[in-house]
Amino acid sequence: MNKYLVAGILAASVTLSLSADNDWLHIYDNSETPEVIFTTPIDRVQEINYTGTDGDTFTTIEITPVEGDVTSLPLSDIGRLHVGTNVPTLYIATDNGQIPWNKKDWWRGAVSMEGYGAFPDIELDSINIRGRGNSTMSFSKKPFRMKFDKKREFLGLKKSKNFALLANYIDNTLMRNAMAMKLGEMLGTPYVNHMIPVNIVFNGEYYGSFTVTEKLGINSGSIDDIDEKKGILWEIGADDETYVYHPAAYPNLPVAVKDPDFDDIAAEFEYFDVENYFNMWKRDLDETMNSISAGAQWGAESNWDDFIDLESFVNYMLVFDICCNRELRHPKSVFMHKAGIGQKYVFGPIWDFDWCFNFDEGAVVSPSKYLFLNQWEGGQYGGSGFFYAMCLNKKFQQRFNERWQEFYDTLYPQWLEYFDQYAALIEVTAHQNGERWPASENSKNAGSSADFHKNAAEMRQWIIDRIEFINSDPKRGLFENGDLF
């Protein structure tokens, strides 16, 4: 390569002396969809040299580290050098030297972290760790729940003992949850989880890219301004909790107490009657569910907004509609909370967006796909009928249209800008994750994050097409066959 042609590459190394704490050197190949072939923190680079056969031709770049061996790369393979950020690295070690394989047993261990200037480093701290999630626990790359011995600040999140480590195993962009949560935040959905990308080294071996976020629940860093002795967090469509109820209006639909833990309250207060307390909340829930069901009856006026905060449900449905998260059909991971008896229920927090946008187990998802086919569409517990009944509310329909226009005119460009910023942030870790978890080891025909540029570009274009579909569709992408709006 002529020395003048390499001048642009050489210029990148000039920034070494001006680097910030979180600057990394990233070297990309020269393919149509560039991939990272070398990456290292700037402060670990001693010097960069170019060598060749004579004074006019360079053939090799040599990176000399502060410690270790020199890396030599053919210049013919290199497309560009880039100085930018990388995400923090968590170093997790378990006492037994194994990776947790279930969500029942806590394993003792320790964690430390290199924040690379983006976040404060963490010295070795004791933890308990176990698996988390439902279907995601069956995947090769496990998600985890990590628990410190006492509340502490971690990655800029609220002080808490508990944090979730999401594996994003079937997300070949590593961006779906992050984009959904940002959308929820922009629309004002309550208690939105923050998504912090990290690398994890587990028991000395690189394990992949993860997202650290709050553990969803009351008094956990997630919902912290509700008194757990007065309020409640229901999970609609959950049947694996201790306290599960099937409302009379929807007998096939399980609704579980996600928080608080009634047994923990009973252990703290001698005269706390768990059965009576649960019965009180079941009666309260029945009143709300009856108002939803009544509005679905022929000629009835839907008045569930007397019991549920209208704005929260509008924003909730907007997020699921825009992201085309069709798990509402079951439903799965649907949360509704209340600060106390006598107040209104609020929909949220939003959760679980690894299966949405343009992903449907290897199938091509059209951006004009409706969130529901109709109110009778098959679902595990009849979610389609439940949400159709809620969408019959005329106040909801009016406010949904108004809120859509507000999003389209103002928030939409900002959301796309966030997409570009987040994609730039995780570009390197996505490639590293793809090498650790190639498509051949993945499941659900999800592909690999090694093809990050292609995957991210396809997702971004899908979002643009999805927004234009909803904007032009009189049914707003909700029910393909249904008398709404």
N, C-alpha and C positions, 0 to 999 in steps of 0.2 A: 504494500500500500504506500503510495507516494506520501512524503512527509507533509506536503501541503494539504492533502486530502484528510490526513489524520489530525489536522490542527484543531478541528471542532471537538474531537474526542479528547485531545490533550488538554483543551481548555477546561474540561470538567475537573481535572485534577488540581487546577489552580484554586478551586474553592476549598481544598482541604485545609488550608491555613485559616480559613474564615468560617469553619463549620460550627454549627450549633451542637448542643449536647446530644440531640436526637438525630443527627445527620448520619446517613449510611451511604456507602458506595454500592450502587446497583449496576451490574453490567448485563445488557440484553443481547440476544442473538439478532441476526439480521433477517429473520423470517418475516412473512407477511403479518403474522400475529406474534410479535416479539415476546420471548420468554426469558426469564431471568436465568443466567448461567453462572453468576457469581454475585455474592452479596456479603458485606461485612461492615461493621461500624467504622466510621472514619477514624476515630481515635485509636483504632487497632491497626491502622495502616501507617507504616514508616515512610515508604516512598513508592512511586509508580515510575517505571521506566519503559521505554519503547526500544526494542532491539531490531536489527535487520542485517542484511547482507552487505549494504554499503550506505553511504551518507544520504542517499536520496530515497531509500526504500525501507519501510518498517514492515516487519512480518509478525512480530510478537509483542504483547503487552505483558509486563511482569509486575506483579503486586507483591511487595515485600512487607510482611506483617511485623508488628512490634515483637511478637514472639511466634515461632513456628516456621514452616517451610514457605518458600516462595511459590506463588501460583503463576503459571505461564499459560496464556491463552492466545491462539492464533488470531490475528487481527481480521483475517478473512471471515471469521465466524461472528464478529461483533458488529452489531448495528448501532448501539449507542451506549454511552456511560451516563449515569444519572445520579446526582446527589440529592437524596430526599430522606424521608422518615421511614422508620419501621415500627412495628408495634411492640409493646412490652413482651418480655418472656417470663413465664412462670416456671419455676423449677420445683416440681412436686415429687416427694419421695415417701413411700409407705414403709412402715416398719417391717412388713413381710415381703417387701420387694415386688409386690404384684399390683396389677391394675384392678380396681374394684369392678366386679362383674355382675353385681345385682344392686337393687335399691333398698334392700332390707338391712344389710349389715354395714355398720360404720367401721371403717378401718383407720387406725391411728397412723399419723404421718406428720410431715412438716412441709412448709412452702417458703420459698424466697422468690424475689422478683428483681429483674433488671428493668427499670423504667425507661432507660435511654433518654432521660431528660423530659420525656412527655409526662411522666409520673414519678413520684419519689420511689427510690429503690426500697425494697423490703428485706430486712435481715431475716434470718431463719426464724420462723414462727410455727408453733404447734397447731395442727389441725386434725379434724376428723373428716373423712371423705367417703362418699358412697356413690353408687349410680343414681340416676334420676330419670324421670320421663316414663312414658308407657311403651309405645311401639319403638321409640328411638333406642331403648335399652337392648333391643334385639339386634341392632346393627353392630358391625365390627368396631367402628369407632364410637366409644361410649360417651354419653354426656354424664356430668357429675354434679353433685351438690357438695360444696365445701363449707365446713363449719369451723370457725376460729374458737378458741377457748373463751374469749371475751369480745365484746363489740369493739370494732376498730374501723378506721377509715381505710378504704381500699379502692384504688383506681378512680378516685374522685366521687365515689358513690357515698350515700349516707352511711353513717356508722351502723354496723350490723355484725352479727356473728355469722349469718348465713348468706351464701352467694351461690348462684347457679352458673355452671360452665356448660354452655350450649355447644354441641359438636357440629351442628349444621352439616350433618353427614350427607343428606340427600339434596343439599343446596350447592350446585356447582358454581354459584356466584359468591357464596358466603354473605349475601347482602339482603336476602328476603326479610328476615326478622328486623334487621336494622332499618330498612326502608319503610316497613309497616309501622314500626314504633315511631319513627320520625314523622310519618304522616299523622299518626294518632296524636302526637305532641302538637303538631301544627294546627290540628282541628280542635284541640282542647279536650280530648278524651282523658278521663281521670287516671292518675297514678300510672303514667306510662313508664315502662321499664327502659332503662338506658342500656345501650349495646356497646360494649368496649371490646374491640378485637385484641386478642393476645395470641402468642405462641405458647405451647406447653411442652416442656421437656419432662417426661415422666420416668422416674427411676433411672435417670441418666440417658434416656433415649428420646429423640424428638418424636412427639406424638401427634402434632398437627396444629392447625389454627382453630381457636375456639372464640366464643363470645362470652364475656363475663357480664352478668346482669344481676339485678336484685332477685332474691327469692320472693315470689309472688305470695302475698298474704298480709294479714294484719300484724302490726308491730314487728315487721321483719326488714325494714328498710324500704318497703313497698307502700303499704297503706298504713301510715304511721300517725294519722291524726284522727283515728277512730278508736274509741275505747272498746277493747275486746270484751269487756264485761257488759257492754250495752249494744254493740253493733254485730253485724254478721256479714260473711262473704259466702254466697252460694255459688256452686259450680253446676251449671245446667248441663245435663248429659253425662254426669259422672256417677258411676255405680261401684267404685272401689274404695270409697271412704267409709269411716265408721258410722256416721250418721247420714243416712240416705232416706229421702222421702219421695213418694210418687203422688203429686197433687191430684186431687179428685177430678179436676178439669182436664188433666193430661195424664191419665193413669199409666201410660207406657213410657213416660218421660221421667227418668230419675233426676232428682236435684239433691246434691250433697252439700253438707256443711264443710266448706274448705277451711274456714276459720271463724271463730276461735276453736280451740280444743276444749270441749266441754269437760273432759275428764281432768285436764290440768286446772281448770277453774274450781272444780269440785275438790281437788286435792288441796287447794289453797284456802277455800272457804268451807267450813264444816257444815253449814246449813244450806249449801247450794244443792238444789234438786235437779239433776240432769234431765230426768224424764219430763218434769213439768216445764223446764226451760225449753227443751226441744219441742214439746207440744205447743208452747206459746208461739214459737217461730213457724211451726207448720201451719197454725191457724192464720198467722199473718201472711204467709206465702200463698195459702189457699185463696184468700181474699183478692190478692193481686192476680193470680192465675185465672180465677173466675172472671175477672174484668176483661182479661185478654180473650178468653174463650167466648164470652157473651158477645163481644164485638164481631165474632165470626159467624154468628147465627143470622139467619135470613132477616134482613130488615133492621137488625139491631144497630144501635149507635155505639161505636167503640169509645170507651172512656177510660182505657187503662192509664192514660196520662194523669188521672187522679191519684194513681198509686206509684207510677214510675216517672222519673224525670225525663221529659220529652227530648230535651236537647242532647242528653247523654246517649239516648238511643239513636237519634238522627246521626250524630257523629260516629257512633259505633258502626252503624250500617254503612256509612260512607266509606270507612276504612276497609271493611270486608268487601264491599262492592268494587272499589277501585283496585284492590289487590286480587280480586276474584278468588277469595278464600271460600271455597264451597264446602268446607267442613261444617258450616252452619246447618247443612242438610241433616247431619246425624242427630243432634249437634255434638261438637266436641270443644272442650276448653272455652266454654262461654261462661263469663263471670258477671255476677250482679251483686252489689253490696248495698248496705244500709247502715246509717250511723246509729239508728235506734228506733224502737217502736214509736209510731206516730209520724215518722218522716218518710220521704219517698225513697223508693229503690233507685239506684243509679247503675246503669249498664257500664261494665268495665271492671277491671282493666282488660284491654285487649291482650291476646296471648296466642302463640303458636302459629307462626306464619312461615314454616319451612316447606309447606305444601300449598303453593298458590302462585300468583303471577302466571308465568308461562310454563309452569311445571305440573304435569299430571302423569307421573310414573312412565315417562318416556314418550307419551303421546303429545302431539302438537296441540297446544291450547290456543284457540282463536281468541284474539283480543275482544271479539264481539260475543264471546260466550256469556250467557246469562248466569247470574249467581244461582238462580233456581230455575228449573224447567217449569214447574207448577207447584201448587200447594200439596199435591199428592205424590210428588217425586219421592222415590224410596230413600229412606234414611234409617239409621239404626234405631232411633227413638222417635222419629216423626218430626224432625226439626223443620222441614219445609212447611208443614201445616202450622206449626207454632209461630214461625216468623211471618207467614202470610197473614195470620190473624192480627199480628201486631202492625203490619204494614197497611191494613185496612183503615187504620185511624186517619181521618182527614187532616187533622192537625199535623200528624207526622208527614203526610204527603206534601203539604204546603211548605213546611219548614225544610224538608229534604231538598226540594227544588231550590229554595232560597239559599240553603247552605251549599248546595252544589255550585251555584253561580258564584258564590263568594270564594269557594276553593278554586274554581276554574280561572277567575279573573285575577286573583291575588296570590294564592298559595301554591298553585301548580308550578309556576316558574321557579319558585324558591325550592320546591321539593326536587325538581330535576337538577338544580344546582347542587343540592346536598348529595344526590346520586353521584355526580362527578367527583365531588370532594371525597366521599367515602370510598369510591372505587380507587382513587389515587392512593388513599391511605393503606388499603389492604392489598394492593397489587402484588407486592413482593410476597407477603405471607400466603396469598392465594396460590401462587406458583409453588411455594415450598410445600404447602398442604397437598397440592395435587401430586407432587412427587411421592409423598408419604402414602397417599390414598388414591392410587390411580383408578381409572374407570373400571378396570378388570376386577377390582376388589370392592367396588361400590355395589349398591343394591337399588331396586326400584328404577333401574335404567336411568340413574341420575347423572351419569357422566362424572367428570373430574374437574376440579378447580384449576388444574394445570392449564386448561384452555380458557383462562380467565378473560382475556381480551374478547374472544369470540362470545363467550357466555354473557359477559356484562353488556356487550353491544346489543345482543339479541334481547336481553331483558329490558334495556333502556328503550329500544324501539317498540317493544311490546307495550310498555307503559304509555308511550306517546299515542300509539294506536288505540289502546284501551280508553284513554281519556277522551279521545275524539269520538269513539263509539258511544260512550255514555252521554257525552254532550249532545249528540245528534239524535239519540234514541228517546222517544217519548216515554218509554218505560224505565228509563235510567238504568238499564242493565240488570234490574232486579229479578222480575219474574217474566219469563218468555211468554207464558200463557197464563194470564191473570188480569183481572179487571182492577188495575191500579192506575192512579194519576188520570 
